Every structure is written in C-alpha cells, then in structure tokens.
C-alpha cells in the first residue's frame, strides 16, 4: 500500500513538474514571439519567393540577424497554422515588428506597394513612355502599336487617347504594365460615367465620350483651378452657337511630330481632323488625359456670356463677351500694345 502511495505521489509530482515545465516553455515562447525583431531604423525588405517554406524563411531571417531563433519562429508558425498560409511577395519589415506580427504580415500578404502616377495632360504616348521606363512593372507591351496595346487590354477598337484616369496607383513588384493600364482605364470609365450622370441639363454634348474630348481641351488650356469651369463655359457656349472652338492645343495635337514648339498662322490654316480653326465641333478624340477637375468643369460649366479668352502670360486668362473686346485683350497681352 505504501509502495502504491509512493508511486502515485511520484506520478503526481511528475505531472506537476511537466505542467510547470510546459507552462514555463509556453510563457518563454510567447515572450519570445512578442519581443521586437532586430530591425534598425530603416525597414528590412525581404522577398518570399513562391513555394518558399516557413523553415527556409525562418533560417533566412535568423542568418540576417532579424530573428533570434529560427526554430521558435517555425514552431510558432506550425502551431498557429501560419506555416501553410504564407503568401509570396516582397515585404517591408519595419522597426517594432514582432515575430507574431511578422507571421500575420506574411499570412495577410501585405506586400510592398510601389507608386506610379499618371499625370493630367499626358498623351498616350507620354504614358507609354513613362510606363516603359518604370522598374515597377513587368514590360509586356514594348514594340506593340497603340491599337495592339488596346487589343491586349481587351479593348479592341477603342482609341487610347485620354482613356486612363490620372492619379497615383500602387502595385507590388512583379505587376505587369497591362494591369496598370486596365486599372486606370476602369477608373476613368467609372469617373466619367458618374460625371455624365450629374451633368447640367441641356449641354450640347451627346455622350460621356464627348465630355472627355472637351475636358481634355480644358485640361490643356489652363492649369488655373478657378478658371476651368469658365473655360469650359466658353467652349460650351461656342458649341451652342455653332462657332468653331479655335483652340491651339487641338491644332498642336493634330500636327504630331511636326510641331516644333512654334505655332504659326500657316499651322492654324492647315486642315487636319484636329484643327478647330478649320473645322466646327469637337475633334474626333481627346487630345490628352483630363483630370477629374477638368471633367467636372465640363459637366457643370459656367456660362457667363464669354465667347473668347486670351492668356495673360501668367497662367490665367482674360475673358471677353465680344470679338472687339477680345481683340483689345490680344493687343494688350499678346502683342504688348
């Protein structure tokens, strides 16, 4: 009986020691998982290739001096199920990040996102050149014509000019140029359709596409935010009256590579589909990328009777309701008389 009692007590002591040891190990593990990684002031960028195991990741980070114990990190990942859910990509490990936070980051796939900005006033040629120069994107469109690019985007037959919304987009490394253009095209379509739905009644424009064409002209005519709606109003008023728009940026666009920075009277008289001095109505396509403000100005223009405007040379314009006043403004601000 005494022997059985001693055996029972010994077993109990073993169980208690095991429990205490287990609790100590658990506490030690948790404490280790909550201590910040060894990261200096700048983020440590680490790339997880597709198919990489948690064991490989842990060993890499230990070798780099980021984690104290590869074994502890691997055990934690296998214990909480993170090991099988890690996503490939490029990660920025920031100061203060803990091993637990690291695993959450890898499971969530919160990879580094790089910015690319599409700028108002760019032509499609400008956009293609800037995309091709970016190290963010995998280049798949080089050597293709504009029509072939649009076909690759699933937009066969759509003219590309002005169809991509200007803003800053963020993409992870390894994204393709096609992904950027598709996203920017969708953004422009969404914004343009929403603007068309809230347009002022009675505009002499028959579709969102015509809004985009006129907005591109407004974009090229002024950078002054407070003038956009008045500039749009001048063009809308001229369209109502059947007057030619007579705007230099469309002529320049129609000249293409022939434009050398100097617009002459001969250029203004040479007919092209984009010469609004020789042809009435809108040109056949946008002439550049229009921003949200230019689109908003076109769907809600300020029509105050002005039919003319001339640059003052400081980025702003003088508006006139009569040709006589316009000629005076031209003499003063353009001819210096």
Secondary structure, DSSP 8 states (H G I E B T S, - for coil): -HHHHHHHHHHHHHHHHHHHHHHHHHHHHHHHHHSB----SS-EEEEE-TT--HHHHHHHHHHTTS-S-HHHHHHHHHHTT-TTS---EEEEE-TT-BHHHHHHHHHHT----EEEE--TT--HHHHHHHHHH-SSEE---TT--HHHHHHHTT-TT---TT-S--SEEEE-TTEEHHHHHHHHHHHHHHHHHHHHHT--TT-S--SHHHHHHHHHHHHHH---GGGHHHHHHHHHHHHHHT-----HHHHHHHHGGG--S---HHHHHS--TT-TTTS-S--SS-SS---HHHHHHHHT---SS--EEEE-SSS-EEEESSHHHHHHHHHHHTS--
